[in-house]
Amino acid sequence: MSDITMCTSIDCQLAKKCYRKLAEKNLYYQSFAEFKHENDKCEGYMPINIYDDKMDSSN
């Protein structure tokens, strides 16, 4: 479960690679926001691979 603000954007080019868009949501307590994005830049972009690397190194 994610303790982050999830993204609600539907037309962002980075959505398929963004942790904010793809992380598991808490059904009862979750914050959401639509982040500003243009072309291949987004103010809320969080690459998925950063979080995969952290999970692998914690084991």
N, CA, C and O of each residue as an XYZ file, in Angstrom:
236
protein
N       0.834     -1.169      0.000
C       0.000      0.000      0.000
C       0.887      1.242      0.000
O       1.963      1.248      0.598
N       0.435      2.268     -0.661
C       1.237      3.468     -0.868
C       0.872      4.583      0.091
O      -0.304      4.894      0.276
N       1.885      5.183      0.702
C       1.677      6.364      1.530
C       2.168      7.579      0.752
O       3.067      8.299      1.185
N       1.552      7.784     -0.402
C       1.894      8.888     -1.295
C       0.602      9.483     -1.829
O      -0.466      8.890     -1.675
N       0.690     10.634     -2.446
C      -0.447     11.196     -3.159
C      -0.489     10.553     -4.529
O       0.449     10.688     -5.314
N      -1.567      9.858     -4.815
C      -1.724      9.168     -6.086
C      -2.143     10.168     -7.171
O      -2.695     11.227     -6.872
N      -1.874      9.817     -8.426
C      -2.191     10.684     -9.557
C      -3.529     10.311    -10.183
O      -3.837      9.132    -10.360
N      -4.315     11.321    -10.514
C      -5.609     11.088    -11.160
C      -5.616     11.468    -12.638
O      -6.650     11.358    -13.297
N      -4.496     11.906    -13.157
C      -4.422     12.341    -14.552
C      -4.759     11.196    -15.500
O      -4.373     10.051    -15.264
N      -5.479     11.510    -16.573
C      -5.828     10.469    -17.541
C      -5.110     10.623    -18.880
O      -5.147      9.707    -19.702
N      -4.466     11.745    -19.113
C      -3.817     11.927    -20.412
C      -2.309     12.191    -20.316
O      -1.724     12.768    -21.232
N      -1.685     11.778    -19.225
C      -0.248     11.993    -19.041
C       0.554     10.940    -19.816
O       0.241      9.751    -19.760
N       1.573     11.376    -20.526
C       2.417     10.477    -21.313
C       3.257      9.551    -20.433
O       3.710      8.506    -20.901
N       3.472      9.914    -19.175
C       4.328      9.138    -18.274
C       3.545      8.166    -17.384
O       4.149      7.459    -16.577
N       2.243      8.117    -17.512
C       1.401      7.316    -16.611
C       1.799      5.843    -16.550
O       1.720      5.236    -15.482
N       2.218      5.263    -17.650
C       2.577      3.832    -17.670
C       3.899      3.540    -16.974
O       4.242      2.379    -16.754
N       4.648      4.597    -16.623
C       5.945      4.435    -15.965
C       5.990      5.129    -14.611
O       7.065      5.256    -14.026
N       4.844      5.584    -14.098
C       4.815      6.405    -12.891
C       4.256      5.644    -11.686
O       3.169      5.070    -11.740
N       5.025      5.658    -10.609
C       4.613      4.993     -9.374
C       3.326      5.603     -8.809
O       2.480      4.882     -8.282
N       3.176      6.916     -8.916
C       1.964      7.577     -8.398
C       0.699      7.084     -9.102
O      -0.375      7.070     -8.501
N       0.813      6.688    -10.342
C      -0.347      6.236    -11.112
C      -0.608      4.740    -10.924
O      -1.762      4.312    -10.923
N       0.449      3.944    -10.765
C       0.308      2.495    -10.792
C       0.361      1.794     -9.435
O       0.041      0.609     -9.349
N       0.756      2.495     -8.381
C       0.870      1.858     -7.065
C      -0.499      1.416     -6.540
O      -1.537      1.942     -6.940
N      -0.470      0.441     -5.639
C      -1.702     -0.047     -5.034
C      -2.316      1.044     -4.156
O      -1.625      1.678     -3.358
N      -3.608      1.249     -4.313
C      -4.306      2.306     -3.582
C      -4.931      1.757     -2.300
O      -5.343      0.598     -2.252
N      -5.000      2.590     -1.268
C      -5.717      2.260     -0.055
C      -7.168      2.666     -0.289
O      -7.444      3.835     -0.562
N      -8.089      1.731     -0.188
C      -9.491      2.016     -0.488
C     -10.156      2.940      0.525
O     -11.165      3.571      0.210
N      -9.608      3.032      1.739
C     -10.251      3.807      2.794
C      -9.553      5.123      3.123
O     -10.193      6.070      3.581
N      -8.250      5.183      2.891
C      -7.509      6.383      3.250
C      -6.413      6.608      2.220
O      -5.319      6.058      2.348
N      -6.695      7.411      1.205
C      -5.725      7.663      0.148
C      -5.933      9.076     -0.371
O      -7.067      9.507     -0.579
N      -4.836      9.796     -0.579
C      -4.943     11.133     -1.161
C      -4.680     11.061     -2.663
O      -3.888     10.241     -3.127
N      -5.347     11.921     -3.408
C      -5.244     11.963     -4.860
C      -5.055     13.401     -5.314
O      -5.533     14.331     -4.664
N      -4.358     13.586     -6.428
C      -4.189     14.910     -7.025
C      -3.948     14.755     -8.516
O      -3.489     13.710     -8.977
N      -4.260     15.800     -9.262
C      -3.917     15.824    -10.682
C      -2.713     16.752    -10.820
O      -2.820     17.960    -10.608
N      -1.577     16.180    -11.174
C      -0.336     16.934    -11.290
C      -0.228     17.565    -12.667
O      -0.700     17.006    -13.657
N       0.401     18.742    -12.722
C       0.607     19.420    -14.003
C       1.624     18.651    -14.833
O       2.673     18.239    -14.337
N       1.293     18.467    -16.104
C       2.210     17.768    -16.998
C       2.133     18.342    -18.401
O       1.069     18.749    -18.866
N       3.281     18.369    -19.068
C       3.397     18.792    -20.466
C       4.415     17.909    -21.149
O       5.499     17.676    -20.615
N       4.078     17.418    -22.317
C       4.967     16.559    -23.101
C       5.484     15.412    -22.232
O       4.679     14.623    -21.736
N       6.776     15.295    -22.035
C       7.344     14.222    -21.215
C       7.824     14.719    -19.863
O       8.780     14.173    -19.311
N       7.179     15.747    -19.317
C       7.564     16.286    -18.011
C       6.325     16.398    -17.129
O       5.258     16.820    -17.574
N       6.497     16.008    -15.866
C       5.387     16.074    -14.915
C       5.939     16.444    -13.545
O       6.961     15.906    -13.118
N       5.268     17.358    -12.859
C       5.750     17.802    -11.548
C       5.649     16.714    -10.483
O       6.345     16.792     -9.471
N       4.818     15.717    -10.677
C       4.654     14.663     -9.681
C       5.225     13.320    -10.076
O       5.015     12.330     -9.375
N       5.939     13.267    -11.176
C       6.449     11.988    -11.700
C       7.365     11.279    -10.706
O       8.307     11.872    -10.180
N       7.077     10.008    -10.459
C       7.901      9.157     -9.595
C       8.184      7.870    -10.369
O       7.300      7.020    -10.480
N       9.390      7.706    -10.906
C       9.692      6.511    -11.699
C       9.527      5.232    -10.883
O       9.921      5.182     -9.718
N       8.964      4.230    -11.472
C       8.724      2.957    -10.798
C      10.030      2.291    -10.394
O      10.106      1.731     -9.300
N      11.050      2.328    -11.221
C      12.288      1.603    -10.952
C      12.977      2.049     -9.669
O      13.683      1.244     -9.061
N      12.807      3.269     -9.238
C      13.391      3.736     -7.975
C      12.822      2.931     -6.812
O      13.562      2.544     -5.908
N      11.532      2.680     -6.823
C      10.885      1.960     -5.727
C      11.145      0.466     -5.815
O      11.216     -0.194     -4.778
N      11.290     -0.092     -7.006
C      11.658     -1.498     -7.152
C      13.042     -1.735     -6.578
O      13.264     -2.731     -5.889
N      13.988     -0.824     -6.857
C      15.354     -0.952     -6.339
C      15.371     -0.895     -4.816
O      16.111     -1.652     -4.188
N      14.580     -0.024     -4.212
C      14.532      0.074     -2.754
C      13.962     -1.201     -2.139
O      14.433     -1.650     -1.094
N      12.967     -1.778     -2.771
C      12.363     -3.007     -2.256
C      13.363     -4.164     -2.332
O      13.452     -4.969     -1.405
N      14.108     -4.248     -3.424
C      15.090     -5.318     -3.590
C      16.226     -5.214     -2.573
O      16.704     -6.236     -2.080
N      16.656     -4.016     -2.258
C      17.803     -3.837     -1.356
C      17.403     -4.017      0.114
O      18.277     -4.209      0.959
N      16.120     -3.961      0.434
C      15.691     -4.109      1.824
C      15.582     -5.568      2.259
O      15.446     -5.847      3.450
N      15.640     -6.487      1.326
C      15.517     -7.921      1.654
C      16.823     -8.531      2.035
O      16.883     -9.723      2.337
